[in-house]
Amino acid sequence: MRNRCFHGSCLLDATVMPSDNICVQHGLPRYIANIRSRPRKVKFVGRRIKHQWIEGDGSRHWYKETVLSIVKGVDCDMNAVYQDQYDGNDDLHYVDSLQADYNDGTLTYHDIQI
């Protein structure tokens, strides 16, 4: 776990002894609470996404799709099931694990231009 100094901008080494409660760089007291890094939860319903799939032959391909609705669970939960539609295809499909795929980089938003 990582600690931050009181003003919060610098990370302190986790090996610093508990009695050493001053940030060496800034001379300020450390936070008492630890900072835990969590993957950011995002909502998918109504969004255009690009989703990477591994084909039967092992090749990887990115598909553009629109997430239409949630079928089971709550939007952004790991176990949620969504209904989506691929570009150029009128059929509706069910997909799960969108949050996990977003966290590992195999899903990106297509409707946001950076």
C-alpha positions as CSV (number, residue, x, y, z in Angstrom):
1,M,0.0,0.0,0.0
2,R,1.1,3.6,-0.7
3,N,0.8,6.6,1.6
4,R,0.7,10.2,0.5
5,C,2.1,13.2,2.3
6,F,-0.4,15.6,3.9
7,H,-0.9,17.8,0.8
8,G,-1.4,14.6,-1.3
9,S,0.8,15.2,-4.3
10,C,3.8,12.9,-3.6
11,L,3.8,9.2,-2.9
12,L,5.8,8.0,0.0
13,D,7.7,4.7,0.1
14,A,5.7,2.0,1.8
15,T,8.9,0.9,3.6
16,V,9.1,4.1,5.6
17,M,8.9,3.3,9.3
18,P,5.6,4.3,11.0
19,S,7.4,6.5,13.4
20,D,8.8,8.5,10.5
21,N,5.6,10.5,9.8
22,I,7.1,13.5,7.9
23,C,7.3,13.7,4.2
24,V,11.1,14.2,3.5
25,Q,10.4,16.2,0.3
26,H,7.9,18.6,1.7
27,G,8.4,18.5,5.5
28,L,4.7,17.9,6.0
29,P,2.8,15.3,8.0
30,R,1.7,12.1,6.2
31,Y,-1.9,11.0,5.8
32,I,-3.1,8.4,8.2
33,A,-5.2,6.6,5.6
34,N,-3.6,4.6,2.9
35,I,-4.4,5.1,-0.8
36,R,-5.6,2.1,-2.7
37,S,-5.6,2.1,-6.4
38,R,-8.9,0.8,-7.9
39,P,-9.9,0.4,-11.5
40,R,-12.2,3.2,-12.6
41,K,-15.8,2.1,-13.0
42,V,-17.5,3.4,-16.2
43,K,-21.0,3.3,-17.5
44,F,-21.6,1.7,-20.9
45,V,-25.4,2.0,-21.8
46,G,-25.9,4.3,-24.7
47,R,-22.2,4.4,-25.6
48,R,-20.3,3.6,-28.8
49,I,-17.4,1.3,-28.1
50,K,-14.6,-0.6,-29.8
51,H,-14.3,-4.1,-28.4
52,Q,-11.5,-6.5,-29.2
53,W,-12.4,-10.1,-29.8
54,I,-10.1,-13.1,-30.2
55,E,-11.2,-15.1,-33.3
56,G,-11.2,-18.9,-33.5
57,D,-7.9,-18.8,-35.3
58,G,-6.3,-16.8,-32.5
59,S,-6.2,-13.5,-34.4
60,R,-7.5,-10.3,-32.7
61,H,-10.0,-8.0,-34.3
62,W,-11.6,-4.7,-33.1
63,Y,-15.4,-4.4,-33.6
64,K,-17.4,-1.2,-33.3
65,E,-20.7,-1.5,-31.5
66,T,-23.4,0.4,-29.6
67,V,-24.4,-0.7,-26.1
68,L,-28.2,-0.4,-26.2
69,S,-29.4,-1.6,-22.7
70,I,-28.6,-3.5,-19.6
71,V,-30.2,-7.0,-19.4
72,K,-29.0,-8.1,-16.0
73,G,-27.3,-6.3,-13.1
74,V,-26.3,-2.7,-12.8
75,D,-24.4,-0.6,-15.4
76,C,-20.7,-0.7,-14.6
77,D,-20.8,-3.8,-12.4
78,M,-18.4,-6.6,-13.3
79,N,-21.2,-9.1,-13.7
80,A,-23.6,-7.0,-15.7
81,V,-25.0,-8.3,-19.0
82,Y,-25.7,-5.9,-21.8
83,Q,-27.5,-5.9,-25.1
84,D,-25.5,-4.4,-28.0
85,Q,-25.5,-4.1,-31.8
86,Y,-22.5,-4.3,-34.0
87,D,-22.0,-1.7,-36.8
88,G,-23.3,-3.1,-40.1
89,N,-25.4,-5.8,-38.4
90,D,-29.1,-5.6,-37.5
91,D,-28.9,-8.5,-35.1
92,L,-28.9,-7.8,-31.3
93,H,-26.3,-9.6,-29.1
94,Y,-25.7,-10.1,-25.4
95,V,-22.4,-9.3,-24.0
96,D,-20.9,-9.4,-20.5
97,S,-17.6,-8.6,-18.9
98,L,-17.5,-5.1,-20.4
99,Q,-16.0,-3.6,-17.2
100,A,-13.3,-6.3,-17.1
101,D,-12.5,-5.7,-20.7
102,Y,-12.3,-1.9,-20.2
103,N,-9.9,-2.5,-17.2
104,D,-7.5,-4.7,-19.3
105,G,-7.6,-2.4,-22.4
106,T,-9.6,-4.6,-24.8
107,L,-12.5,-2.1,-24.8
108,T,-12.4,1.6,-25.6
109,Y,-14.9,4.3,-26.1
110,H,-15.5,5.1,-29.7
111,D,-17.8,8.1,-29.1
112,I,-15.1,10.2,-27.4
113,Q,-12.6,11.9,-29.7
114,I,-9.4,12.8,-28.0
